[in-house]
Every structure is written in C-alpha cells, then in structure tokens.
Amino acid sequence: MTRKQFGFFLSVIFILCQSFVWAQNPKKPVTNAAELPRFVYDSPEKLIDLVNNDAAYRAFAAKVRGDLEGVLRDYEIKDETTLKQIYKTLVHLDLQDGKFDSVIERIGLIRQIESKPDLKLYPPDIFEIEAIARAQKQSGAGSGENYRQAFQQILTEMLNRLPVSFYEKVKLSKTTADFLDDKLVPYIIESDVAPQAKKNGNKLSSELASKVIEAQMLGRFFVPLANEMRQSADAYLATHKAPEKVNVWTSRAVTLMDKQKLTPVVVAIWDTGVDPTVFPNQMFVNRKEKSNGKDNDGNGFESDIYGIGFDEKGKFTSAPLFAPFEADLKQFPEWIKERRVAEQFGAGVETDETRAFKLKIQSQTAEQGIEQGRLSNVFSTYNHGTAVAGVAIAGNPVARILNARLTWRDQSGQPDSVAEDTARMGRFAANVKAFVDYFKKHNVRVVNMSWSLSRAGIDENLAKTKPMLTSQERKIEADKSFTIIKNALVEAFRSAPEILFVCSAGNTGSDAGFNEGIPSSLELPNLITVGAVDASGAAAAFTNFGKTVKFYAQGVYVESVNPGGEKLKFGGTSFAAPQMANLAAKLFALNPKLTVAEVVKLIQDGADTSETDNRLKLINPKRSAELLVLPKK
C-alpha cells in the first residue's frame, strides 16, 4: 500500500467513524418542557452593571449563545413556542453581533414555524428587527441619516404589505414607540429582571437571561429609531382605513328567560374566591349550615354557607374571598379607574385621562413599577374568581354559584409567595378530593377552573422559594409535586363522571401538552379545555393551544364584575373558559336530564370554524341550544 493509498484509507476510516459516532448519538427528542436543559447564569449584585459593562455583557451573551446553539444541535425540539423563543433570542444576539444575514434567516424560520396567521405576518418586535437588519445591510452603517432613512423606507414598505385588518396592531405599535427612550433599559432591568434574579441568589434563569438580552437589543437598536417607527406607522395609518369591527359573538349569544321553564343548575367556580354580595340571588346556599362558626351539618366544614375554600397554607377557610391588606384594599377603586383608562389608552383613544396616563407611565420609576406589579398581583387574586363567576352565569337566571376558593398567593402579592413543594402539593391533593366530593354532594353539574400548573412552573417556583436546592434536587421535587397533583386531579375527575369540568388552556402562547399544564393537558371525557380568541374569532396572541384545546371562546375584552360590583373588561383564557361553562350550564338548565357526554356532543355539533383561522373551532351557544330544542325526526 502506497503512502497516498494509506492516506485515502485513513480518510475513509475517519469518515466512517464519524458517521458511526453520529449514528450512535442522534439528537435527543424532547417531548415536554421539563426535558429541556435549564441554564443558570451568574449576575452581579446590581444587574444593571452587567448591561453597562461591555466586556462583561459580551462574555455573558456569548455564553447564552453557546448554550442555545448547543440546544439546537443536541436536542430534537418540535414545539413551536420553544423553538421560536430560542430563535428570537439568537436573532437578538445576531443583531448585536452584526450578523445580519443570520438575522434574516432566523426570522424566516420563526415565520415558517409560526402557526397563528396574524403572528406569521406581523410578529411583534421581529418585524422591526428584520427592517433594521436590511437597513444596515443596505446602508452599510448602524447609525447616521442614510441608515435611518433606509430603515424608515424598508419598514414603511413592509407595513404597507400588511392587509387592512392589521390597522389596530399598527396603531398600537405607534403607541409603543412613544415609550422608546433612554430610560427603557434601566426600567426593564431594575423593575422586572433584577428583583427576580435577587430572589434566586443573583442568578439568571434562561428566561431572565433572554430578557436581559432583549432589553439590551431594545436600547441599542429600537430606541434610536423611535421617531422613524412612528413615521412608518403614520404612513400606514394615513393610507389605510380602519376596518369595521366585527364581533362574531353577538349573534351567538343566548339569554335564557324564566318563562322557558328552566331547572336551576349549580356551577362551581373553582378559583380565588367569589364575592357573594355581587350575586345576591344567584349564590348556591347550603341550607343546612349557619354562619355561626360551627359545623352545623356535620360535613367537616364550619360555616360553609356558599361553599368551601382553602387558604395559601392549604387550610380550610370559611372566608369566601381572598382578603388583601387593608392599606392595599383602599387603593382598589382607584386601581379599577386606572385599568379603564389603560384600556382606552391601548385602544388609541385620545382624552385628557389617557394623555395623563401616558405621561405617568413614561415618568414611572423602577420602584413605582415594582409596586404597580405587586398591586396588580394582589388585585388580580382578589377579583379573579368574582370576575370569572360573572361570565359563567351571564344570561342564566337559574345558575347558582358554588364558591370553591383556592389560594396560590399570600397577601404580599408576590407570585412566588407559596412554595409548590411536595408538602404543599400533598395538602393541595387532599383539598382536590375534598372539593370534588363537595361538588358531588351538592349536585354540581359544571365546574370552571381558570388556572393551571406545570412541571416546569413548579421547578421555577422552587428555584425562588428554595434556592438552596441543586438543579437536580429541584427537578426531583418538582417531578414529585407535579405527579401528586396530576394523579389527584385525574382521580377526582374520574370519580365524578356526572360533572363537566371546564379549564382554561393557559396564557403562555404555547402548546398545553408540551408544557404539561394541568388540568389543561389532560384528556378525559368529562373535561374540556378552552383557548381564547378575540371578538373577530382570531386566536389571541397569548392563548395556549394543542390537541387538548379543542374549543375556543372569547377571551379578549370580556366584560364582567369585580368584588363590590364595579364592571371592568378582562382578558385571558381565564375568561374564555367560563364562556364554555356558561354554555354547558345553560344546556343543563334547559334539560337537566342531559348527560355530560350529551352536553359535550351538543357543544361539539354547534361549534363552527373561525372565519379568520380555520384551525379553530369556536363555540356557538345559540346553535348548540337550537340543536337541543329541535324536535326529533
């Protein structure tokens, strides 16, 4: 064998060996969020120092890039939300590193895997980033007049290719541009990311690391182009006419009347608690019980007049509603007023109130932002159950609300104030059984659950409440906690086949099955998971989806009541689910002899395809009610 032949032989052997190694080490398939690797990054005590130190930030960004590219290299991920988030963070890093071709290529991948039609055409932030990358390529610069003109021209052309149905979204983008200033990055870091990192021992999770990178991208690229963004939006708005707003839900509504010989139906609101004073004539009342602090009916619960509930420690409480601190509660009326103004502001309404609101937001300090977030947590816990109940019984005079109060947060308003460890989850599992046993005893036909847990979420919460645990210890405990709750829910649901359980899909814009949200990822004959759409029937950007999310209902600008009776508009899959519960309760009221399977069939047969997104099945209460009362052939 000559030297040349030997060299060729070695080359062949090398190639074959490499192929063999590759064949023996394929990408690891990822079937759920808990199987994804989780990364932690050290943070300085003052996180803003990381952003302001160019060398430190570059080292941090390089580490994040390496980890994300390693995930793409080593794992087979088919979940679109996970892939989009990875690609989005890499887009931010590519833009910062001047890799403009890679920016455009990755944006193409994001559009390719995006399943929501609106987001495929107009992905938030990504849309403007593409214009930035193209402008830098065209002008050969990242600043100066030529660059700004190129960006404005490219962005205007991109916007003008959007159909008129995007008018409101473009209008909102113009409003967003008003908040692009030099205070933006410090505000994001100090009011949002830093407090979370501090609770975790000055460590950044993958999610927080992505937020830091996004903030840096906004400050470096978006802030200098705020004026051009406004002008491009103005150009679109000037050449397009706002389309007539279509509300597909108006024609689907069903209002029951007493003259229809209805049968009362008990609807359990398994939520943060209901204010019984808001529904004086529609609360379930346990006639065998008295409000005297005693267990008059001997069922193990004292003063369970309107139902039962458990506090944040998992202990029984007769209080029907989560109670904020008195000092916080005094601010609730003003908070409601501000939410109304915020809604008008988001819709682009120009009034003295919305202009004042805008100035207030623009001048808000990080400390004020933290406090505002805390109050929102407090009040969303306080009002959530009451608002959900208002949607669930609307138009049904014989619906009776059974209050099933659960508590995930203490009065501090911190989202991680309750450790979701095995001890807490064990108590919760026992309470799940207590709730469902109570529902069965009191003839509940429909249960609304506008909440969700996930294995990854429990892991994240443990990182904050038990920072002393290693990642492996945390994973083991999260797995145990998740399994405890999943088994408890499945066992409880199966024990009550005569009850229809309705749950919300979740608000992370992801696959409920991949995230293993419970109960939203469960598949049982007496469980329905509901996603959210807007008034036109288009999928809400925040809604979760997946094979278990078979129906959609309105979850954007849904009017309901707060504790005390004040009305407000709410959003989220939390308010899509009670639309389904509302429909089911009406069908039971019209015919109490219906089985759960028959009600589900009526809902399924009545549902129709969204005109704006043919992937979605929208509930149609009017049609389902018509199918119920149609004479048999």
Secondary structure as GFF3:
##gff-version 3
##sequence-region A 1 633
A	DSSP	alpha_helix	3	24	.	.	.	ID=ss1
A	DSSP	beta_strand	28	30	.	.	.	ID=ss2
A	DSSP	three_ten_helix	33	35	.	.	.	ID=ss3
A	DSSP	beta_strand	40	42	.	.	.	ID=ss4
A	DSSP	alpha_helix	48	52	.	.	.	ID=ss5
A	DSSP	alpha_helix	54	74	.	.	.	ID=ss6
A	DSSP	beta_strand	75	77	.	.	.	ID=ss7
A	DSSP	alpha_helix	80	96	.	.	.	ID=ss8
A	DSSP	alpha_helix	100	113	.	.	.	ID=ss9
A	DSSP	alpha_helix	117	121	.	.	.	ID=ss10
A	DSSP	alpha_helix	126	139	.	.	.	ID=ss11
A	DSSP	alpha_helix	145	160	.	.	.	ID=ss12
A	DSSP	three_ten_helix	164	166	.	.	.	ID=ss13
A	DSSP	alpha_helix	167	177	.	.	.	ID=ss14
A	DSSP	alpha_helix	184	188	.	.	.	ID=ss15
A	DSSP	pi_helix	189	193	.	.	.	ID=ss16
A	DSSP	alpha_helix	194	199	.	.	.	ID=ss17
A	DSSP	beta_strand	203	205	.	.	.	ID=ss18
A	DSSP	alpha_helix	206	217	.	.	.	ID=ss19
A	DSSP	pi_helix	218	222	.	.	.	ID=ss20
A	DSSP	three_ten_helix	223	225	.	.	.	ID=ss21
A	DSSP	alpha_helix	226	239	.	.	.	ID=ss22
A	DSSP	three_ten_helix	250	252	.	.	.	ID=ss23
A	DSSP	three_ten_helix	258	260	.	.	.	ID=ss24
A	DSSP	beta_strand	265	271	.	.	.	ID=ss25
A	DSSP	three_ten_helix	276	278	.	.	.	ID=ss26
A	DSSP	beta_strand	307	309	.	.	.	ID=ss27
A	DSSP	alpha_helix	326	329	.	.	.	ID=ss28
A	DSSP	alpha_helix	332	346	.	.	.	ID=ss29
A	DSSP	alpha_helix	352	362	.	.	.	ID=ss30
A	DSSP	alpha_helix	366	393	.	.	.	ID=ss31
A	DSSP	beta_strand	399	405	.	.	.	ID=ss32
A	DSSP	alpha_helix	422	441	.	.	.	ID=ss33
A	DSSP	beta_strand	444	449	.	.	.	ID=ss34
A	DSSP	alpha_helix	455	465	.	.	.	ID=ss35
A	DSSP	alpha_helix	471	494	.	.	.	ID=ss36
A	DSSP	beta_strand	500	504	.	.	.	ID=ss37
A	DSSP	beta_strand	527	533	.	.	.	ID=ss38
A	DSSP	beta_strand	549	554	.	.	.	ID=ss39
A	DSSP	beta_strand	558	561	.	.	.	ID=ss40
A	DSSP	beta_strand	567	570	.	.	.	ID=ss41
A	DSSP	three_ten_helix	573	575	.	.	.	ID=ss42
A	DSSP	alpha_helix	577	590	.	.	.	ID=ss43
A	DSSP	alpha_helix	596	606	.	.	.	ID=ss44
A	DSSP	beta_strand	608	609	.	.	.	ID=ss45
A	DSSP	beta_strand	617	618	.	.	.	ID=ss46
A	DSSP	alpha_helix	621	629	.	.	.	ID=ss47
###
